[in-house]
Amino acid sequence: MAPDAKGVATATRLRSVISDIHLHEVKVHSWIKKLHKRPFDLD
């Protein structure tokens, strides 16, 4: 029973990490889209 609980906890942690990464990617993509829509100067 102990190994099963450990596996479930690991899977849950992994899933939350993956969803965090996905959320971050979505934020970055929308930020990049905003940058492309709005012309901007680097200097």
Helices and strands as residue ranges (DSSP letters): H 2-37
